[in-house]
Each structure stands twice: as C-alpha cells, then as structure tokens.
Amino acid sequence: MGFYLNPDNDGFWNAVRSEIYVDKTGLISYTNKCLNTEQRYICVSRPRRFGKSMALKMLAAYYSCGCDSAELFAGRKIESEETFKEHLNRYDVIFLNMQQFLIESKEQEITEYLEQEVVDELQEEYGECLPRQGMGVAQALRKIYVKTKKKFIFLIDEWDCVMRERQELEGLQRRYLDFLRNLLKDQPYVALAYATGILPVKKYGQHSALNMFWEYSMTNQKALEEFTGFTDDEVKGLCQRFGMDFEEAGSWYDGYLLVNYKHVYNPKSVVEAMCCHRFSSYWTSTETYDAIKTYIDMDFDGLRTDIAQMLGGGRVRVNTFSFQNDMRNFKTKDDVLTLLIHLGYLGYDSETEEAFIPNKEIIREFENAMSVGGWEEIMRILKASEKLLEDTLKGDEKSVARGLDKAHMEAASILTYNDENSLSCAIGLAYYSARKDYRLIRELPAGKGFADIVFLPLPSVNKPALVVELKYDKTADTAIRQIKDRHYVQALNGYGGEVLLVGINYDKNRTDKPHSCVIEKL
C-alpha cells in the first residue's frame, strides 16, 4: 500500500461517514464494463465541486488491491451487480492528483517530479522487475507488465490543472500532454484510465493529443448523466429528511439540463443548504466572481447581448465544437460561452444547442460580476425591477408601462426589439428582481398554446402568480384576450393562489411611450 500506488480507502470512508452521503456507486458498474476494452479511457469533465474527486476516491477504494473494502460497499447500489465481487480490490491502482504535483514541483517540470515520486513507489513494490535507476513511469510499467502480466488502473484527478493554471506556458502544456499520451495510449498495462477535470481533453487544431479518451463533458455526459450531480429524486429525499422545501431547492440549485436527466443539481450547494438549513449561494462563494467577469467582459461579437438575453430568462445558440478546451485561446463568443458551460456558469441543452443561466445561485454571480463596472445600463434596469414588480402587483398599469419604457431606453444599446421573442427577453430582464420570490417559466405549455412568461411564486411566498402575454405592434387588450381565449391559466393546475393576467404590447412606431399594459385579477 502506498500514496500513489494502491492507496487505501480512507478517502471514501470519510465520505460515507459524513452527515450527507448520496450513493453514486452505480458508476462502478459502468467502469467495470469498460475494463480492458477500447472504451477503457474515460475523461470526465465537470465544474469544480461537482463530485469528481469523490468519484475517484470511490473508484480507488473499490479497485485498489491495497485495501479490503467489502464492508465499505455493503448495502450500496454496486453490491447487487454481478461484477461487484469479480473486480473488488483486485487491481493495482495508480492515483495521481495533478494539482498536488503542480504545486510541489516548484522549479521542476511537473512530469519530472511526478515520475520521481511514482517510480520510487514502483521500486518498493516491484524492485525485482526494475533492475536499474533512472527509468520513467511508462518504461517501468512496461517492464513490470512483461514480467508479471499485471495491469494497472489509473485514476487522475485535476488532469487539466496545467491548462488552467499555466495558461501562458504552451510549451509546458505540450510536454505534459505528451507525457500523458506516452504513459497511457496503446499501453498494454492499462486496464482503465479514468481522468477528471473541469475542461475536456485539450485540442491542438483539429486534433486532440489524447484522442484515445472517451469524453464525458457538460455538453454531453452520455452514459454518466446520473453521476454528474444530484438528481431530482436524490434532492427530494434530502429535502424531506432535512425539512427543506424541494421547489425552492430547485430554484436555487437545479438547471444543469442533460439529455435524459432534465434536472441536475449542484451537489456542493445542496449539501451545504441542507446542513445549514438555509438556501443561499454556497458553490459560488468558493471562488471570486472575477473568474466570470474576465470572460463576460470579452465582448466577442455581441457577447454582452447574449448575456443580457440570458439574464432575461432567454436562451442563446452556441456552437460548442470550435472551443479548444483551454482558457486562453478564444476566437469567437461561442468559445467563451462554451467555457462558461464547462465552468458551470451556464446550463446547456444539447438537443437545441442552446445555453442559459441555470438557477438563482448563478444569476447572483452574474449580477456580482456586472456590478463592478462596464454594465451600467443593465445594472440600472436590475435596480429598477423591484419597483416594476411592485407596480405590477398593485395593478398600476400606467406605472408598469412607464417602467418598461425606461427599461427599454436603458437596454437599447444592448438589446434590440425585433419580435416577440426579443421582447420576452427584455421583459424578463425588466422583471429581474421577481426571481427572488418567483420561478420564471418562459413558453409554458398551457391550454391551447404557450404562455409567454409565467411567474410562479415559490411555496414560501404569499404573492399572486403572474401570467404574462406579450404582443409586438398590436395591443395589450389583445394579449389579455389571448390569455383567456386559450386558457393559459390551466397551466397553473395545482396552484390555489391569486393570479394576475398581464398583457404587454410594444408599439415600434411610438418613440415616446412604446409600451402599453393591461392588468386583470383572476
């Protein structure tokens, strides 16, 4: 048993003995299928604090022949799988935390320091197979394999830290990637390589230096969706256990939309909210908002407009394929938006290829980033949104129209009213403050069509729901009539509170007072 070679299971013991542990051992069933196959190279990229290191500790506890973990996995999901006993503690595991090597290497190259540390442990365990000093890890493992036919499982944490923290040193990055490729690609001693990081595998031009890896990223988690974060059922169970409101948990931490799992929650924030018995920003508090400000200040090709549109509850199309999987080489706004998806600041719908701001916690982070300068128009709209909501709840139609006129003037340099969709984004931005107490739903299926915007109050909030219909170059009365004729309020089945119908029209030919509003209480 060593630190790198065949680590013990203490890391996973700590996890399962914690106050909150969510069983993700089903992941082991998938990695067992990949052992000694063409799919044995797995690169899982997710935002920070989304359980990547936890998964590696679990895999180390399961596979490492340096420990006995049968009791640790008793009663877990994996125990019922046919392959459970077949692979339990049967492999030599090499566990590499690249962040640790990067910090400790100091003046040395990260790969030189890594090879020294790992080869020392290989010498202790397999000295008879390694007759001389000065060998690298790959060379040592080949010799061990030739003499023993033993295969190894590689668990690599923070694989991308060199790309993130040494962004300007492209030579170092290339040497690091060459080291990983030589260590892993087509090597007979590799039974499984499971690497985790925030970024997918780094690309150079049209090719990847590590093209043997099967990638599971925030733009496509494939078969690993269930293990990306917490699922609806898992969060629902935690809310019941800790007496917390499930819908409010969703408004704060849900929104990482995947293909099969439509609701994926930030695990770090959910755990802290349950333990503290309070909904707040927990994940974003672990990193300064400068991390996001740097990227949204890159106003590539209308990036500011896209951010404003998403703040208003809208979505934007993103081409995620041009991104080079680093944090330095940006050529288009799509590259910046794709990075924000991988960092966890944006959700992504792979079916429509659209990005969006996933939840209240992330919205606050965008607001913090914009408040320090460069977004004065948007910040004025956000600050005025509290009064706009108050006027709406009071039924003050004229004040609402004036407020929308003012918001339109402020946003004119960023958002353009071309149609009802762009109008919807602008209105969502104008009602920004409503998200403290409401869940904003755009294009909600209702009756004989889709309600443009519905503001549904959170369970703890004693305020009426708002059903908003928008018109472009028509009348506000037409909007109200459509809500009634098409029975949009049917979408609120199960909601027993008061409802306000809000019809808003934008007249492009009126420059002084382009908005009109009609509000009716149902």
N, C-alpha and C positions, 0 to 999 in steps of 0.2 A: 504494500500500500504506500502511495506517495502523494505528493501535492499535485503533480501533473499526471503521472501515470497511476491509474487505478485509485482515484480519490475515494474517500469514504462517503457515507451517506448523510453526514451531519447537516448539510445544507437543506436537504429535503426534509429531514427530521424537524428542523426548525419551522419549516413551512407548515407541515401538517399539524404541529402542536400549537400553532397560532390561534388566536380567537376566531379568525375567519380563514377557512381554507375551502376553496372551491375545487372539487375533484376534476382535474383535467388529464387523468391518467389514460383516457381513451386515445391520447396522442401516441402512446407507446404501441398500440395496436397498428397504427399506420406506419410507424418507423420499422416495426417488425416486418411488415410486408416489403419494405424497401431494402432490407438487409441483403447484401450480396447480389443485388440486381443492378440494372442500368440506371435505376432511379435512386441509387444509394447516396447521391449527392443532393442535399437539401439546403437551400438558403432561405431562411425565414426572416423577412424584414417587417418590423412594426415600429410604431412610435415608442419613445422612452417610457418606461414604467408600464408596459403592456404585458408583463409576464414572461418576457423572453428568457431572462436569467433563471427564473423559477423553473421553466420547462427544461433547461439544461441540467439543473440540479436534480430534477426528477429523472431524467434520462441517465445521468451518471449513477444515481442510486440504483436504478433498475439493471443497467448493463454491467457495471463495474464488478470484476471478479475480486476486487479488493475489499468487499464487504458482503454481509449477509442481510438482505433487505426483504425477505419473505414476510416478516411480521409488519414491516413498514407499509407494505402494499395490501395487507389483509383487509378485506371489505371494500377495497377500491374497485372502480369500474374495470380496470385491466385484469383483475384476478379471475374474472369469469371468462376471459378469452382463451381459446385453445392454445395459443402460442405463449401464454404467460410463463409457464414453468420452463419451456424449451429454451428461452433466452435469459432467464433471470440470473443475473450475476455470473454470466458465462464468458464475458469478453474482457480483453484488455482495453481500457478506455484511456485516451489522452485528452485531458481537459485543458483548453488554452483560453485564458482571459486576455485578449489582446490589449485591453485598456491597461491592465497591470504591466504588461511588457513594455508598452509605450512610455509609461510613467517611470519605470525603474531603469530603462535602458540608458537614459540620460545622454551621455555623449556617444554611446554606441548606436549602431543601427539596431532597430527593433528586432530584426531577424537574427542578427549575430547573438544578441543577448538571449533570445528565445532558444536558439539551438544549444547554447551552453547549458542553460537550465534543464532542458528536456533530455539532452544526451546524458547528462550526469545521472538522471534517474534511470534511464535505459541501461546505463553501465552497471548500476547497482543490481538491477533485476536480471539482465541478460549479458553479464560480463563475459561469459564463456563464448558468446556468439560475436562479440565485438573485440577483436584482438588488438586493435590499435586506437590511439587517441586521435583527435582532430577530425573525426567524421561529423558530417551534418546529420540532421534528423532523418531525412529521406534515405540517405545511404545506410544509416544504422538500421532503420526499419526493414530495408530490403534484405540486409544480411540476416536479421532475425527471422524474417519470413522464409528465406531459403532453408535455414537450418531447422525451423520449428513448424513451418506452415501456419503460424499464428496470424490471425487477422486482428486489426485494431478498429475501434470506433473513435472517431474524432468529434469532439464537442467544442465548438469555437464560439466564444462569446465576444460581442463587440467587434466583429470581424472588420467593420468599416471605420473604426476609430481613426485610423491613419488618414482616410479620406476626409473625415470631418474635422480633425484637429491639426492636421498638417496640410491644409488646403493648397498652400502655395508651393509645396515641395513635390512636384510631379515626378521627379526622378526617384525620390524615396517611395512614392506610391507605386511606381512601376516595378521597382525591385521587390517591394513587399508582395505585390500580386504575382510576380514571377516565382517567388519563394513558395507561396501557397499552391500555385499551379504545379510546381515540381514536387511538392510534398504530397499532393492528393491525386492529381489527374492520371488516370490509367495505371495507378499503382496497385499491384496485386494484394498488398497488405491492407487495403481499405475495405472494411466491411460496411461502414456507414460514415458519412461526413455530414454533420448537422451544424450549420453555421447560422448565427443570428446577428442582426444589426438593425439600424434604422434605415439604411439605404440598401436597395437591391445591388446585385453584383455590378461593379464598375465597368463601364464600356469605354472602349477606345475606338472612335469612329463608328463603324457598323458592327464591330466585333467585341466580344467580351473576353477578357483574359482568363476568366474562369467559366468557360462556356459549358462545362460538364454539369454545372449546378442546375437543378430544377428550382425555379424561383417561386416563392410564395410571398407576395407583397401586398400592400394596402390597395393596389389597383387590381389585384387578383390573388386571393388567398387559396383558391382552388379547394382541395380536399381538407384544408386546415382551417376553414372558416370558424368551426365551432370552438377552436382553441385560440382565436385571435384576441378575444376579450371575453367579458361576461355576456351570456345570452339572456333573453327575456325571462326564461324560467328560473335561471340562477339568481337574477336580481330580484325577481318576485319573491323567491324563497327567502332571500336575505332581508327584504323589506318586512315580510311577515315576522321573521324571527326577531328583528330589532324594533318593530313598531314604527316603521317609516313608510311614508306614502310612496307607492310604486309609480304613480303618474308623475309626481314631482321629481323622482329619481330619473325618470326618462327625460324630462325637460332639461335637466342639468347635464346628464352624462351619456345619454343614448345618441344615436345618429350615425354611427360608422356602418353604413349600409353595404352589405355584401350580397352576393347572388342568391344564396339560399337562406342565409340568416339576415333578415331585414333589420334586425335590431341588435347592434353590438355596442356594449357599454364599456367605458373606460374603467378597467378594473382597479387601478390605483385610487381613483376618486370615489368609486362606490365603496370600497373597503373603508376609506377614511370617513366618509359620510356616515356609514353605519356605526363605526367605532365612536365617533364624536357626537353621533345623534344630531347631526346638523348638516344641511345641504349648503355647500359653499364651493369655492374654487380651490381644489387641492392639487390636481395634476399640474395646472399652470403655475402654481406657486413654487414649484421645484425648479423653475427656470425663468430668468428675466425676460420681459416682453421684448427686449432688444433683439432677441433671436428672431422674432417675427417681423419687427419693424424694419430690420435690414432688408428683408425680402419684399415687403409690400411697398417700400419706398422705391424699388426698382420699377419705375412706371413704363415697362415694356409695352408698347403697342396697346395702350388703353387698359393696363392692369388696374389702375385706380377705379375705372368704371366698373370693371368686373367685381372688385372688392365691394364697392358701394352697392352693386346689384345684389350680391350675396348677403350683405348686411340687411337688405330689404326683404330677405326671405327667398330670393331668386336663386337660380342655378346658372352656371356658365359651361359651355362646351370646352373640353380640354383634350388636346392631343398629348397623351402621356408617353408616346413612343419615341419622341425626339430627345427626351431627358437622358443625359449622360451618366446619371446616377452618382453625381458628386455635388458639392456645394459651392462650386466655383465657376463652372463653365455654363453660363446661361446665354442663350441666343434669342429666345422668344419668351413672351409672357407664359406660354404653355409650360416651359421649363420651370419657371418659378412656381406656378400653380401646382405642378406635379410634385415638386419638392415639398410644398406645404401639405400635400396629401400624405406623403410618406412621413412627415414630421408629426402628423396627427392634427394639424390646424384646420384641415378641410376634410370633409367626407367625400366619397366618390361613388357614383353609380356607374358600374361598368357596362350596364345594358344600354344606358343612354349616353355614356361617356361625358357625364356632367359632374362638376364639383359644386359643393355647397358648404356652408358653415353648419356643423352638425348639432350644436347644442348651446345652452346658455353659458356654460363654462368657457367655451371657446369664443363666443360672441364678446364676452367681457375682455378677453385677451386682445381681440382686435381693437376694441374701444380703448384699452390702455395704450396700445401701440400708436394709435392715431392721435391720442390726446397730447402727445409731446411735440407736435408740430407737423406742418405740411398738409393737414386735413381740416383746416379751419371751417370750411363750408359744411362738411359732414358733421363736425362736432356741434355746430350751431343748430343743425337740424335735430340731432340727437337730444340736445338740451331742451329744445322747444317741444319735443314729442310728449313730454309729461302733460303740458297744458292742452295739447291737442287731444289726448285721450280723455282728460277731464271734461273738455267741452263736448266731446262725443257722448260721454256717459250722461251729461246733463241735457243732451238733446239740442244743444245750441248750434243749429245748422250754419248760421252766418259766421260764427267764430271758427267753426271747423273749416269752412270754405276759405276764410282769410288765412288760417294757419297753413292750409295746403298750398295756397298761392305763395306764401312766404317760403315754405319749404322748397317749392318748385324753383323760385328765383335763386335760392342758395345753391341748389344742386344743378343748376342749368349748365355749369361748366363741366360737370362730370356725367350726369345722366341726361339723356335725350328722350323726350316723349315721342315715340314713333307709332305706338299701337297700345292695345290694352295690356299686353304683357309687360312692356317697359313702364307703363303707368302703374301696374301692380307692384313692381319692384320699388318704385318711388314712394308709393303709398305705404308699403311695408317699412321703408326706411323712416318715413314721417311718423309712423306709429311705433318706433323702435322701443320706447320705454314700456310698451304694453307687455313685452316679453318677461318682465319681472313677475307678472301675475297671470299671464295667458300663454297658451300654446298656440302659435301661429301656424295655420294649415292653409297652404295655397292649393287651388284646384281640387277642393274636396268633393268627391263624388256625392251628389245629393239630388234626390228626386229625379227630374228629367234633364240632368246635365251636371255641371260642376260649379260649385260656389267659388267665386274668385278668391276671396280670403275669408277665413273663419278664425276668430279669436275665441278660443275655448278656455274659460277660466280654470286655473288649477284647483284641485279639490279643496285646498285650504283657503281659497279666495272667495269672498262674498261679493262678486261683481257679475253683471249680466254678460252673457255671450254676445258676440258681435258677428253678424253675417253681412259681409261687405260685397257689394256688386259694383264693378267699375265699368264706366262707359267712356268711349272716346268719340267726341263730336256728336253726341246725342243729348239725352237729358238725364238728370238724376232721378226724375219720376219714372223714366223708362227702366232704370236699374232696379228701383223698388218693385215695379210691376213684375219684372222678370223673376225676382226672388220669390214672389208669391205664386206666380203662374207655374213656375217649375218646381215648386215645393222644396226649395233648398233647405228649409228648416228641418226637413226629415232627416238630414244628416246628423242632427243632434239627438237622435234617439238615445234614451238613457240619461239625457241631461234634463233635470227638472227645474232649472232656474229661469230667470228672466232672460229674454232675448231682445236685442236691438237690431233692427234692419237698417243698414246704412247704404244708401245709394249715392255714388260719387260720379260726376261727369267732368271731363276735361274738354273745353272748347278751344281748339287750336287757333281760332280766329280772334279770340279775345286776349289781348295782351295785358289788360289791367286786372281783370278778375276772371281768369280762365276756369276756375273750379266752381262747381255748384254742388250742394249737398242736401239730401233729404234723409231724415232720421225718423223711424217709427218704432214704437214699443210694441212688442208682440206679447 
